[in-house]
Amino acid sequence: MNKVPKKKSFEAAINELEDIVNKLESGDVDLEDSVSLYEKGVELKKLCEEKLNEVEMKIKKIKLEDGKIKKQDFKED
């Protein structure tokens, strides 16, 4: 499986993921390459989710007041 470096920026990962989606949607990629691209896409998606979660936790930490997060700042959808 293709390993995605953890140091890759969110923006770089999103751009690469978009490129992979475009290649897969084009239908111009053979089966073996499609599977490889899909695997890399899954890893990039995971990395993006991790980075978003890290940012969310940092924001929550900044918003802490007296050990509690203001409910109006972070509503669960």
Sequence and secondary structure as in RCSB ss.txt:
>XXXX:A:sequence
MNKVPKKKSFEAAINELEDIVNKLESGDVDLEDSVSLYEKGVELKKLCEEKLNEVEMKIKKIKLEDGKIKKQDFK
ED
>XXXX:A:secstr
     TTS HHHHHHHHHHHHHHHHHT S HHHHHHHHHHHHHHHHHHHHHHHHHHHHHHHHH BTTB  TTTS 
  
